[in-house]
Amino acid sequence: MKGTVFNIQRFTINDGPGLRTELFLKGCPLKCRWCSNPEGAIRVIQTGVYRTKCISRRKCNACEEVCPREGALYFYRGKIAAIDRSKCVNCFACVKACPSEAIKQWGVSMTVEECMTEIRKDRGYYDRSGGGVTVSGGEPLLQSDFVAELFKTCKDEGIQTCIESTFFAPWEEVEKILPYTDVIISDLKHMDTQIHWKYTGVHNETILRNLKRLTDEGRTLILRIPVIPEVNDNMENMEATAEFILHELHNRVSVLQLLSYMRLGEEKYASLGIPYPMVDVKFNRKSFQKCVSEFADYFNRQGIHCTVGTNAKDETHG
C-alpha cells in the first residue's frame, strides 16, 4: 500500500488538537482559485523550479548534463528558469543532480510503514499534548485506501488521527476511513452551488450531503470558511451557512473557524509554471479583517461557536 505524499510537516498546531505530524497527499478534484498548495493539485509527481536558488549555468550546469531530453530545461540570464513540461519525462535526474535545490521534486511515493517511521519520531509529543497525525492535501479521499491503512496502523499504536478533507467524494470512500478517524475537519467554501462551481470547479451538493451524513451518524465536525474577497465575504452567504449548520448539521460543530484570505503559495505557482489565479485581487486588509470579525460575531450570536483563525483549544474529537 503506497500513497503519494508531497509534504510532511512536524510540530503543527493548526490542523487538529495538540502537536501533530501532518501529511499532505497529492491530488485534488477541486481547483480553488485561492489554493495555496498548487503542488498538491494533481496526483502525478512533479518538478518545480526556484530560479533564485540556482548557482548558475556557468558555475554548475549539473542539471543540464544529466537531463535526457534536449531543450527540456529553460535558462534565463544564465539561471534555470523553467521546465518545458511537454519535453520533460519526469525522471527527476535534475532534482538529484542539483546541489542548491533550485529544482524541487513535488511528491514522493511512500508506504504506510515509511510514513509511520516519520510519525513515530514525535510519539512523545502526541502523548503530552493530546496531538497525533493529520492527513490533508490535496484531497486525501482520492487516496482513501492508503489513508484507511495508515489510520488503522496509527490507531493500533494508540495515535490519534485527524482528516482534513473537502469531502467531495463518494460516500463509499468516506466510509473507508471513518472507523479509524478521531477528528474531522472540512471547509464550507460557499453555500450557492453555482458560485461554488465558478470558483472551485465543482458543485457543492456532494460536499453538503456528506457533511450532513457525518453529523447524522453522530460525528462532530470542525468546519472552516476560507473567507475570500469578492467570493464569499458577504452576509447572504454567511446567513445561508448558519442555516445549514443549525438545521442540517444539527449544530454538531465543535468550532467554526473563519480563515482570512492570505496571498500564499505564489512562489509555488511560479515554480510549476502556473499563473497565480488571484493576482488581480485587490482589497483593504484592515477593512477586510473587520468584516471577518463581524461575521464571527454573527455566528456566535446564532449559537455557533466561531473563531477567527485556528485555535487548537477549540478542537474536539469527532
C-alpha positions in Angstrom: 0.0 0.0 0.0 1.6 3.3 -1.2 0.4 6.9 -1.1 1.7 9.9 -3.0 2.9 12.5 -0.4 4.1 16.0 -1.2 4.9 17.2 2.2 5.3 16.1 5.8 5.2 18.8 8.5 6.2 18.1 12.1 5.0 20.0 15.2 2.0 21.6 13.5 -0.6 23.1 15.8 -3.3 24.4 13.4 -4.9 21.2 11.9 -6.2 19.3 14.9 -5.6 19.4 18.7 -2.2 19.3 20.2 1.1 18.9 18.5 0.8 17.0 15.2 2.6 15.4 12.3 0.8 16.4 9.1 1.0 14.5 5.8 -0.1 16.2 2.6 -1.3 13.9 -0.1 -1.2 14.8 -3.8 -4.3 15.1 -6.0 -7.5 17.2 -5.6 -10.7 17.3 -7.6 -11.3 20.9 -6.7 -9.5 23.8 -8.4 -10.0 26.6 -5.8 -8.6 29.9 -7.2 -7.1 30.8 -3.8 -5.4 27.4 -3.2 -2.0 27.9 -1.5 -0.8 24.3 -2.4 -0.8 24.1 -6.2 1.8 21.3 -5.9 -1.0 19.1 -4.4 -3.4 19.6 -7.3 -2.6 16.5 -9.3 -1.6 13.0 -8.3 1.4 12.9 -10.6 4.8 13.7 -9.0 6.2 16.9 -10.5 9.3 19.1 -10.6 9.3 22.7 -9.5 11.9 25.4 -10.3 13.3 28.1 -7.9 15.5 30.3 -10.1 16.8 32.4 -7.1 18.5 29.3 -5.7 20.3 28.4 -9.0 24.1 28.7 -8.7 24.2 29.5 -12.5 24.6 27.5 -15.7 28.3 28.7 -16.0 29.3 27.6 -12.5 27.3 24.4 -12.3 25.2 23.1 -15.1 24.7 19.8 -13.3 21.0 19.7 -14.3 21.5 20.1 -18.0 24.3 17.5 -18.0 22.0 14.8 -16.7 18.8 15.7 -18.5 17.9 13.1 -21.1 15.8 15.5 -23.2 17.5 18.3 -25.0 15.6 21.6 -24.5 13.6 20.5 -21.5 15.4 23.0 -19.3 15.0 26.7 -20.0 17.6 29.2 -18.7 17.2 32.9 -18.4 20.2 35.1 -17.8 22.3 32.1 -17.0 20.0 30.5 -14.4 17.4 27.8 -14.5 14.0 29.5 -15.1 11.5 26.8 -16.2 10.9 23.3 -17.4 9.3 22.5 -20.7 6.6 20.1 -19.4 5.9 18.8 -22.9 9.5 17.6 -23.1 10.2 16.6 -19.5 9.9 12.8 -18.9 9.8 13.2 -15.1 12.9 11.1 -14.5 14.0 13.6 -11.7 17.6 13.3 -12.6 17.9 17.1 -12.5 16.5 17.1 -9.0 19.1 14.6 -7.8 21.9 16.4 -9.5 21.1 20.0 -8.4 23.3 20.9 -5.4 21.3 24.0 -4.4 17.8 22.7 -4.5 16.9 25.1 -7.3 14.9 22.2 -8.8 12.5 20.5 -6.4 10.6 17.3 -6.6 6.9 17.8 -5.6 5.8 14.4 -4.3 7.1 11.0 -3.4 5.6 7.5 -3.3 5.6 6.2 0.3 4.5 3.0 2.0 2.4 3.1 5.2 5.4 1.9 7.1 7.6 4.6 5.7 5.1 7.2 6.8 4.9 5.5 10.3 8.7 5.8 10.6 8.3 9.6 10.4 5.2 9.7 12.6 6.7 7.6 15.4 9.6 10.2 15.8 7.2 12.5 17.7 5.2 10.0 19.7 6.2 11.6 23.0 4.9 15.0 21.9 1.5 13.5 20.9 1.1 11.9 24.3 1.9 15.0 26.2 -0.1 17.5 24.1 -3.1 15.4 23.1 -1.9 15.5 19.5 -1.5 13.0 16.8 -1.5 12.6 13.0 -3.4 14.7 10.4 -3.7 13.8 6.8 -4.5 16.7 4.4 -4.0 17.5 0.8 -4.8 18.0 -1.9 -7.8 15.7 -1.2 -6.9 12.7 0.9 -10.1 10.9 0.0 -8.6 10.4 -3.5 -6.2 8.0 -1.7 -8.8 6.6 0.7 -7.4 3.1 0.8 -4.0 4.4 1.8 -5.4 6.8 4.4 -7.5 4.0 5.9 -4.5 1.7 6.2 -2.3 4.5 7.7 -5.0 5.5 10.2 -5.6 1.9 11.2 -1.9 1.5 11.9 -2.0 4.7 13.9 -5.0 3.6 16.0 -3.3 0.2 16.6 -0.4 2.1 18.2 -2.7 4.5 20.1 -2.0 7.6 18.0 -4.9 10.0 17.5 -6.0 10.6 13.8 -7.4 13.6 12.0 -8.5 14.0 8.4 -8.8 17.4 6.7 -10.9 16.9 3.6 -13.2 18.7 1.2 -15.5 15.7 1.4 -16.0 15.9 -2.4 -16.0 12.2 -2.8 -18.4 9.2 -3.0 -19.7 8.2 0.4 -18.1 4.8 -0.1 -14.7 6.5 0.0 -15.6 8.3 3.2 -16.7 5.1 4.9 -13.3 3.5 4.4 -11.6 5.9 6.7 -14.3 6.6 9.4 -13.6 3.6 11.7 -10.1 4.9 12.2 -10.7 8.6 12.3 -10.9 10.6 15.5 -11.1 14.2 14.3 -12.8 15.6 11.1 -12.0 19.0 9.6 -13.8 20.3 6.5 -14.4 23.5 4.6 -17.6 25.3 3.7 -16.4 27.4 0.8 -19.8 28.7 -0.5 -23.4 27.7 0.0 -24.5 28.6 -3.5 -23.7 25.7 -5.7 -23.2 27.8 -8.9 -20.8 30.2 -7.2 -19.1 27.2 -5.7 -18.6 25.7 -9.2 -17.4 29.0 -10.6 -14.5 29.4 -8.1 -13.7 25.7 -7.3 -14.6 23.8 -10.5 -17.2 21.6 -8.7 -20.7 21.9 -7.4 -21.2 21.6 -3.6 -24.1 19.1 -3.4 -21.9 16.1 -2.7 -19.9 18.0 0.0 -23.0 19.2 1.8 -24.6 15.7 1.6 -21.5 14.1 3.1 -21.3 16.6 5.9 -24.9 16.1 6.8 -24.5 12.3 6.7 -21.5 12.6 9.0 -23.4 14.5 11.6 -26.5 12.3 11.2 -24.2 9.4 12.2 -23.1 11.3 15.4 -19.9 12.8 14.2 -18.8 16.3 15.4 -17.0 18.4 12.9 -14.5 21.2 12.8 -15.7 23.5 10.0 -13.8 26.2 8.2 -14.7 29.0 5.9 -11.9 30.4 3.9 -13.1 34.0 3.6 -12.2 35.2 0.2 -12.7 38.8 -1.0 -15.4 39.2 -3.6 -16.2 35.5 -3.5 -17.9 34.6 -0.2 -17.3 37.6 2.0 -21.0 38.7 2.2 -23.7 38.4 4.7 -26.0 36.4 2.4 -23.6 33.5 2.3 -22.9 33.6 6.0 -26.6 33.5 6.8 -27.0 30.5 4.5 -24.1 28.8 6.2 -25.5 29.4 9.6 -28.9 28.0 8.5 -27.2 24.9 7.2 -25.1 24.3 10.3 -28.1 24.8 12.7 -30.7 22.9 10.8 -29.0 20.4 8.5 -25.9 19.6 10.7 -27.9 19.9 14.0 -25.1 22.3 15.1 -22.8 19.3 15.6 -19.8 21.7 15.0 -17.3 22.0 17.8 -15.9 25.2 16.2 -16.4 27.2 13.0 -13.1 28.8 12.0 -13.0 31.8 9.7 -9.8 31.8 7.8 -8.9 35.2 6.3 -7.5 35.1 2.7 -3.8 35.5 2.5 -1.7 35.6 -0.7 0.2 32.4 -0.1 1.8 30.0 -2.5 2.6 32.4 -5.3 6.2 31.2 -5.4 5.0 27.6 -5.8 2.8 28.5 -8.7 5.8 30.2 -10.3 7.9 27.1 -9.7 5.4 25.0 -11.6 4.9 27.5 -14.4 1.3 28.1 -13.5 -0.2 31.7 -13.4 -1.3 32.7 -9.9 -5.2 32.9 -10.2 -5.7 35.6 -7.6 -3.1 38.1 -8.9 -5.7 40.8 -9.7 -7.4 40.6 -6.3 -7.1 44.0 -4.5 -8.7 44.7 -1.2 -8.1 46.8 2.0 -6.7 44.3 4.6 -7.9 46.4 7.6 -11.4 46.7 6.4 -11.5 43.0 5.4 -10.3 41.8 8.8 -13.0 44.0 10.4 -15.6 42.3 8.2 -14.3 38.8 9.1 -14.6 39.7 12.8 -18.2 40.9 12.3 -19.0 37.5 10.6 -17.6 35.7 13.7 -19.8 37.8 16.0 -22.8 37.0 13.9 -22.2 33.2 14.1 -21.6 33.4 17.8 -24.9 35.2 18.3 -26.6 32.4 16.4 -25.2 29.9 18.9 -22.5 28.6 16.6 -19.1 28.6 18.3 -16.9 30.6 15.9 -13.3 31.9 16.0 -11.2 33.9 13.6 -8.3 31.7 12.7 -7.4 28.3 14.1 -7.3 27.6 17.8 -6.3 24.1 19.0 -8.1 24.6 22.3 -11.4 24.6 20.5 -10.9 21.4 18.5 -12.5 18.3 19.9 -12.8 14.6 18.9 -15.4 13.6 16.4 
